[in-house]
Amino acid sequence: MLDPAILFHMIWASTHYHATHDWQISKLSPEASETPMSDRAFIEATEDLVQLVLRGTGLQRL
């Protein structure tokens, strides 16, 4: 699973114009491989992050 902190940082960086496409790809491929994260893996990581945020804010129960 992708570390949620990476997605949070990507969201922050994109709002501050720090995130280029190449930078995002490098963050989504922490193994430094040439292949970026698959769409399905990204969707699953995003869903995990959203659930984490909702649980943390009390909007979703365990």
The 8 nearest C-alpha neighbors of each residue, nearest first, counted from 0:
[[1, 2, 44, 40, 43, 3, 47, 41],
 [0, 2, 44, 3, 5, 27, 6, 41],
 [1, 3, 4, 5, 0, 6, 44, 48],
 [4, 2, 6, 5, 48, 1, 7, 44],
 [3, 5, 7, 2, 6, 8, 1, 9],
 [4, 6, 8, 3, 7, 2, 9, 26],
 [7, 5, 9, 3, 8, 4, 10, 2],
 [8, 6, 4, 10, 9, 5, 11, 3],
 [7, 9, 11, 5, 6, 10, 12, 4],
 [10, 8, 6, 12, 7, 11, 13, 5],
 [11, 9, 7, 13, 8, 12, 6, 14],
 [12, 10, 8, 14, 9, 13, 7, 15],
 [13, 11, 17, 9, 15, 18, 14, 10],
 [12, 14, 18, 16, 10, 15, 11, 17],
 [15, 13, 11, 12, 16, 10, 17, 18],
 [14, 16, 12, 13, 17, 11, 18, 10],
 [17, 15, 13, 18, 14, 12, 19, 11],
 [18, 16, 12, 15, 13, 19, 14, 11],
 [19, 17, 13, 12, 16, 22, 23, 20],
 [18, 20, 22, 21, 23, 17, 16, 13],
 [19, 21, 23, 22, 24, 18, 25, 13],
 [22, 20, 24, 23, 19, 25, 18, 26],
 [21, 23, 25, 19, 20, 24, 18, 26],
 [24, 22, 26, 20, 25, 21, 27, 18],
 [25, 23, 27, 21, 26, 22, 35, 28],
 [24, 26, 22, 28, 23, 27, 21, 29],
 [27, 25, 23, 24, 28, 29, 22, 5],
 [28, 26, 24, 25, 36, 29, 23, 35],
 [27, 29, 25, 35, 26, 30, 31, 36],
 [28, 30, 31, 26, 27, 25, 32, 1],
 [29, 31, 32, 28, 25, 27, 33, 26],
 [32, 30, 29, 28, 33, 25, 34, 26],
 [31, 33, 30, 34, 28, 35, 29, 25],
 [32, 34, 35, 31, 28, 25, 30, 24],
 [33, 35, 32, 36, 28, 37, 31, 24],
 [36, 34, 28, 24, 27, 37, 33, 32],
 [35, 37, 27, 28, 40, 41, 38, 34],
 [38, 36, 40, 39, 41, 35, 34, 42],
 [37, 39, 41, 40, 42, 36, 43, 35],
 [40, 38, 42, 41, 37, 43, 36, 44],
 [39, 41, 43, 37, 42, 38, 44, 36],
 [42, 40, 44, 38, 39, 43, 45, 37],
 [43, 41, 39, 45, 40, 44, 46, 38],
 [44, 42, 46, 40, 45, 41, 47, 39],
 [43, 45, 47, 41, 46, 42, 1, 40],
 [44, 46, 48, 42, 47, 43, 41, 49],
 [45, 47, 43, 49, 48, 44, 42, 50],
 [48, 46, 44, 50, 45, 49, 51, 43],
 [47, 49, 51, 45, 46, 50, 3, 44],
 [50, 48, 46, 52, 51, 47, 53, 45],
 [51, 49, 53, 47, 48, 52, 54, 46],
 [50, 52, 48, 54, 49, 53, 55, 47],
 [53, 51, 55, 49, 50, 54, 56, 48],
 [54, 52, 58, 50, 59, 56, 55, 51],
 [55, 53, 59, 57, 51, 56, 52, 58],
 [56, 54, 52, 53, 57, 51, 58, 59],
 [55, 57, 53, 54, 58, 52, 59, 51],
 [58, 56, 54, 55, 59, 53, 60, 52],
 [57, 59, 53, 56, 54, 60, 55, 52],
 [60, 58, 54, 53, 57, 61, 50, 56],
 [59, 61, 54, 57, 58, 53, 55, 50],
 [60, 59, 54, 50, 57, 53, 51, 58]]
